[in-house]
Amino acid sequence: MQKVDRSIVRNEAYQKKSVSIRERHNERKNQGYSNPDIVTDRSYLNVHFKTCEVSYAQAFDKMLEAGTISTRGLQPDAKVIDELVFDVNTAYFDRNGGYEYAKDFFEEAYRLAIQEAGGEQYILSAVMHADERNRALSEQLGRDVFHYHLHVIYVPVVDKEIKWSKRCKDPALVGTTKEVIKQVSHSKKWPKLKQLDRDGNPVLSKNGKAILINSYSLLQDRFFEHMRAAGYTDFERGERGSTAEHLSVLDYKIQQDTQHISSLNEVIEDKENTAVLLDKKVEKQTERLSGLQEKISVTKQAVATFSEIEDMTKKTISGNVQLSPADWKTVSGLAKKGVTAEGDISDLKKQLAAAKKDAQIYKSRWDRLLEETKLFREAVKHAPRLVKEFLASVFRRPPEKQEPERTPKRKNKDVEL
């Protein structure tokens, strides 16, 4: 069953002093990565829609010095840099053209990011990663498949009006707007909102208070609607209420890896069950071969008795053969059995050849199965308790729901981007 393609956008906030971790990952500045699925030989394929010439923190300070942004009223440890991650599941891009298709798709997504940030001047970096291998899909398809996604680092700003105070010399100006600044504020950029019903009225909880929702949910809507308007109509919006709507990059990858491990365990379990069935089939075929050999042996013994017939016959002067009535009865019976046995032998030989062929197929499957589960069996042998605890923790999770199969529509090529 084909998985439903879904659009996802996530947002994460960072303190200026801690954003360097994201910078090293996004800009591929690390010497090595704990994630084995990052193929650095492909990092040259990563696409920068906006490049940060200095570090993220230095770019932030330059904007602050130029007066482009303001941190007036913020705490020293406030989160002042945000990251948007635009994503659709890997198979979506693989089916629609891969790398080139992903570049066009995320170029359009970057246009939305500019709108969300309030202008490109507030974006520090925007890079599409093309060097992260999707291990599960690669193993499923038997070839390398890469997961394309877009990281956008930006400064969250909102308009803040600065009023004239009572100390103003002109009383008429007191309380009026003195200036509007671009205040850095993650909480005001992404505030909690009242959940509304279809009529636009607030949804209330049991105690009568309005239910608040995260504004990231509306960001999901805007991403989905923006891409559809641009002609990308063959995917669905991320599920409402799903934790996939707002996970940190690390949590998201952990979730994906956990799902992959769970699927591998299912495959291993299925292969082990298959191995048991194959073993039983091989055993049955062995028994069948033994029975066929026994039948052939009996048939050969019957054929051997034909030599005794020669001793029963006597040739006359005219060259004819004479038999006593008793011998004739024996020879006649043996002749009838011989005709029948000849047909049985032919059938048995065919069955024996087919059985040997089947046995070879089952043996090949068994050998391949042993090779495919080698690492798992070695892991169980090396650390049985650890493997058992790990599998127990996986199986304690609720089973994942199966998504209905749908036929994706192709991108409308006539829409102008």
C-alpha positions in Angstrom: 0.0 0.0 0.0 1.4 3.4 -1.1 1.9 5.8 1.8 0.0 9.1 1.5 2.3 12.1 0.7 2.0 14.8 3.3 3.5 18.3 3.6 5.1 19.2 6.9 6.6 22.5 8.2 8.3 22.7 11.6 9.6 25.6 13.5 12.2 25.7 16.3 13.6 28.6 18.3 17.2 29.0 19.6 19.2 31.3 21.8 22.0 33.1 20.1 24.6 31.3 22.0 23.3 27.8 21.1 22.4 28.4 17.4 26.0 27.4 16.3 24.9 23.7 16.6 22.3 24.2 14.0 24.7 26.2 11.9 27.3 23.5 11.8 24.7 21.0 10.7 22.9 23.1 8.2 26.1 24.5 6.5 27.9 21.2 6.8 30.8 22.6 8.8 31.3 19.5 11.0 34.3 17.2 10.3 32.1 14.2 10.8 28.5 13.3 11.7 27.0 10.8 14.1 24.2 10.3 11.6 25.5 7.7 9.2 22.9 8.6 6.6 24.6 12.0 5.8 26.7 11.4 2.7 29.2 14.2 2.7 30.4 13.3 -0.8 27.0 14.6 -2.0 27.0 17.8 0.1 28.1 19.8 -3.0 24.5 19.1 -4.3 23.0 21.1 -1.4 21.3 24.2 -2.7 21.6 27.6 -1.0 18.7 29.9 -1.7 20.4 32.4 0.6 23.9 32.1 1.9 25.1 33.4 5.2 28.6 34.9 4.6 29.4 35.0 8.4 28.2 32.9 11.3 24.5 33.1 12.2 25.3 34.9 15.5 27.5 37.4 13.7 24.9 38.1 11.1 22.4 38.7 13.9 24.7 41.2 15.6 25.2 43.0 12.3 21.4 43.4 11.9 21.2 44.7 15.5 24.0 47.2 14.9 22.4 48.5 11.7 19.1 49.0 13.4 17.3 46.5 11.2 16.1 44.7 14.3 15.7 45.6 18.0 16.1 43.5 21.2 14.6 46.2 23.4 12.9 44.6 26.4 14.2 41.1 25.8 15.8 38.9 28.5 19.5 38.0 28.0 18.7 34.3 27.5 15.7 34.9 25.1 15.4 32.8 22.0 16.1 35.2 19.1 16.8 33.0 16.1 14.2 30.6 14.6 14.4 27.8 12.0 11.7 26.6 9.6 12.0 23.1 8.1 9.9 22.5 5.1 9.4 18.8 4.2 7.4 16.2 2.3 8.1 12.5 2.6 11.0 11.1 0.6 8.9 8.9 -1.8 7.0 12.0 -3.1 10.2 13.5 -4.6 11.5 10.1 -5.8 8.3 9.5 -7.8 8.2 13.0 -9.2 11.7 13.5 -10.6 14.1 13.5 -7.6 16.7 16.2 -7.3 15.6 18.6 -10.0 12.0 18.4 -8.9 13.0 19.0 -5.3 15.0 22.2 -6.2 11.9 23.7 -7.9 9.6 22.7 -5.1 11.7 24.2 -2.3 12.5 27.3 -4.3 8.7 27.9 -4.2 8.7 27.0 -0.5 11.4 29.6 0.1 9.1 32.3 -1.4 6.7 31.4 1.4 9.5 31.5 4.0 10.2 35.1 2.9 6.6 36.0 3.5 6.5 34.3 6.9 9.7 36.0 8.0 8.4 39.4 6.9 11.0 40.0 4.3 14.2 38.4 3.0 16.3 40.8 5.0 15.3 38.9 8.2 16.5 35.5 6.7 20.1 34.5 7.6 20.3 31.3 5.6 18.2 29.0 3.5 19.6 25.7 2.3 18.1 22.6 0.7 19.8 19.4 1.9 20.3 16.7 -0.8 22.9 14.6 1.0 20.8 12.8 3.6 20.1 9.2 2.6 16.7 7.6 3.5 17.9 4.3 4.7 14.5 2.6 4.9 13.4 3.5 1.4 16.8 2.8 0.0 16.7 -0.8 1.4 13.2 -1.2 0.2 13.9 -0.1 -3.4 17.4 -1.6 -3.5 19.1 1.7 -4.5 20.2 5.0 -2.8 17.3 7.4 -2.3 17.9 10.8 -0.7 15.6 12.8 1.5 15.2 16.4 0.3 14.2 19.2 2.7 14.7 22.9 3.3 16.2 24.6 6.4 15.5 28.4 6.7 17.2 30.3 9.5 15.6 33.7 10.3 15.1 36.3 13.0 11.5 36.4 14.3 10.4 40.0 14.3 7.1 41.8 15.0 6.1 45.4 14.6 6.2 47.2 18.0 4.9 50.8 18.4 6.9 53.0 20.7 4.7 55.7 22.3 5.6 59.2 23.3 5.9 59.3 27.1 4.7 62.0 29.5 8.1 63.5 29.5 7.6 64.7 26.0 7.7 68.5 25.8 4.7 68.5 23.5 1.6 67.4 25.5 -0.2 66.7 22.3 2.2 63.9 21.3 1.9 62.0 24.6 0.5 58.6 24.0 0.8 58.8 20.3 3.1 56.6 18.2 6.7 57.9 18.2 8.1 55.1 16.0 7.6 51.5 14.9 10.5 49.1 15.5 11.1 45.5 14.4 11.2 43.8 17.7 12.8 40.4 18.0 10.2 38.2 19.7 9.6 34.5 19.1 6.6 34.4 21.5 4.9 37.3 19.7 5.7 35.9 16.3 4.1 32.6 17.1 1.5 33.3 19.8 -1.2 31.0 21.2 -4.5 31.5 19.4 -8.1 30.7 20.2 -9.4 27.6 18.5 -12.5 28.6 16.4 -15.4 26.5 15.2 -16.8 26.6 11.7 -18.9 29.7 12.5 -15.8 31.6 13.7 -16.7 31.3 17.4 -14.1 30.2 20.1 -14.2 26.6 21.1 -14.6 26.3 24.9 -13.3 23.6 27.2 -15.4 21.9 29.9 -14.6 24.7 32.4 -15.8 27.4 29.9 -12.4 28.7 28.9 -11.3 29.2 25.3 -9.1 26.4 24.0 -5.8 27.7 22.8 -3.9 26.2 19.8 -0.4 26.7 18.6 -0.1 29.1 15.6 2.2 26.5 14.0 -1.1 24.8 13.0 -2.0 27.8 10.8 1.5 27.8 9.4 0.8 24.2 8.2 -2.3 25.5 6.4 -0.4 28.3 4.7 2.4 26.0 3.5 -0.1 23.5 2.1 -2.3 26.2 0.4 0.7 28.1 -0.9 2.2 25.1 -2.6 -1.1 24.0 -4.1 -1.7 27.4 -5.5 1.8 27.1 -7.1 0.7 23.9 -8.9 1.9 21.3 -6.5 -1.4 19.5 -5.9 -0.3 15.8 -5.5 0.1 15.7 -1.7 -2.0 16.3 1.4 -1.6 18.6 4.4 0.1 17.1 7.5 -2.4 15.6 9.9 -4.0 18.0 12.3 -3.1 17.3 15.9 -0.1 15.2 14.8 3.1 15.5 16.7 4.8 15.8 13.2 3.4 19.3 13.0 6.0 20.6 15.4 9.0 18.5 16.3 12.6 19.5 16.7 14.9 18.3 13.9 16.5 15.8 16.4 13.1 14.5 17.7 11.8 14.2 14.1 14.8 12.1 13.1 14.5 9.9 16.2 10.9 9.3 15.4 11.8 8.4 11.8 14.5 6.0 12.9 12.2 4.4 15.5 9.7 3.8 12.7 12.4 2.3 10.5 13.6 0.0 13.3 10.1 -1.1 14.0 9.6 -1.9 10.3 12.9 -3.8 10.2 11.8 -5.9 13.2 8.5 -6.7 11.4 10.6 -7.8 8.3 12.9 -9.9 10.5 9.9 -11.5 12.2 8.3 -12.2 8.9 11.5 -13.7 7.5 11.9 -15.9 10.6 8.3 -17.2 10.1 9.1 -17.8 6.4 12.2 -19.7 7.5 10.2 -22.0 9.7 7.8 -22.6 6.8 10.6 -23.3 4.4 12.2 -25.6 6.8 9.0 -27.6 7.1 8.7 -27.7 3.3 12.3 -28.9 2.9 11.5 -31.6 5.5 8.4 -32.7 3.6 10.3 -32.7 0.3 13.0 -34.9 1.9 10.4 -37.4 3.1 8.8 -37.3 -0.4 12.2 -38.0 -2.0 12.8 -40.9 0.4 9.4 -42.3 -0.6 10.1 -41.9 -4.3 13.5 -43.6 -3.9 11.8 -46.5 -2.1 9.2 -46.8 -4.9 11.9 -46.8 -7.6 13.8 -49.5 -5.7 10.8 -51.7 -5.5 10.1 -51.1 -9.2 13.7 -52.1 -10.0 13.3 -55.3 -8.1 10.2 -56.1 -10.1 12.1 -55.4 -13.3 14.9 -57.7 -12.1 12.6 -60.6 -12.0 12.3 -60.4 -15.8 15.6 -62.3 -15.9 13.9 -65.2 -14.3 11.4 -65.4 -17.2 14.2 -66.5 -19.5 14.6 -69.6 -17.4 11.0 -70.5 -17.9 11.1 -70.5 -21.7 12.1 -73.3 -24.0 12.6 -72.9 -27.8 11.2 -75.5 -30.2 12.8 -76.7 -33.4 10.7 -74.2 -35.3 12.0 -71.4 -33.1 8.8 -70.9 -31.1 8.8 -70.6 -27.4 7.1 -73.2 -25.2 5.7 -72.5 -21.7 3.9 -74.7 -19.3 0.4 -73.5 -18.3 1.7 -72.5 -14.8 4.7 -70.6 -16.3 2.4 -68.9 -18.9 0.2 -67.6 -16.1 3.2 -66.2 -14.3 4.7 -64.6 -17.4 1.4 -63.1 -18.4 0.9 -61.6 -14.9 4.4 -60.2 -14.9 3.9 -58.7 -18.4 0.9 -56.9 -17.3 2.6 -55.6 -14.2 5.6 -54.6 -16.3 3.5 -52.4 -18.6 2.0 -50.7 -15.6 5.4 -50.4 -13.9 6.9 -48.8 -16.9 4.4 -45.9 -16.8 4.8 -45.6 -13.0 8.6 -45.4 -13.4 8.3 -42.6 -15.9 6.0 -40.6 -13.7 8.2 -41.2 -10.6 11.3 -40.0 -12.4 9.5 -36.8 -13.4 8.3 -36.3 -9.8 11.8 -36.9 -8.5 13.3 -34.3 -10.8 10.7 -31.8 -9.8 11.2 -32.5 -6.1 15.0 -32.1 -6.4 14.5 -28.7 -8.2 12.1 -27.6 -5.4 14.5 -28.7 -2.7 17.3 -26.6 -4.4 15.0 -23.5 -4.5 14.1 -23.9 -0.8 17.8 -24.4 0.1 18.7 -21.2 -1.8 16.0 -19.3 0.0 17.1 -20.6 3.3 20.7 -19.6 2.6 19.6 -16.1 1.6 17.4 -15.8 4.6 20.3 -16.7 6.9 22.5 -14.1 5.2 19.8 -11.4 5.5 19.3 -12.0 9.2 23.0 -12.5 10.0 23.4 -9.1 11.7 20.3 -9.5 13.8 21.2 -13.0 14.9 24.7 -11.9 15.8 23.2 -9.0 17.8 21.0 -11.4 19.7 24.0 -13.7 20.3 26.3 -10.8 21.3 23.8 -8.9 23.5 20.6 -10.9 24.0 19.4 -8.8 27.0 19.9 -5.5 25.3 18.2 -6.6 22.1 15.3 -8.1 24.1 14.9 -4.8 26.1 15.0 -2.7 22.9 12.4 -4.8 21.1 10.2 -4.8 24.2 10.4 -1.0 24.2 9.4 -0.9 20.5 6.5 -3.3 20.9 5.2 -1.3 23.8 4.4 1.5 21.4 0.9 1.5 19.9 0.7 0.1 16.4 0.9 2.6 13.6 -2.2 3.3 11.6 -2.1 2.2 7.9 -2.7 5.1 5.6 -5.2 4.4 2.7 -3.6 4.1 -0.7 -4.2 7.0 -3.1 -3.0 7.8 -6.6 -0.9 10.9 -6.7 -1.8 13.5 -9.3 1.0 15.0 -11.4 2.1 18.5 -11.0 0.2 21.0 -13.2 3.0 22.0 -15.7 0.8 24.9 -17.0 0.9 26.9 -13.8 3.5 29.7 -13.8 5.8 29.8 -10.7 
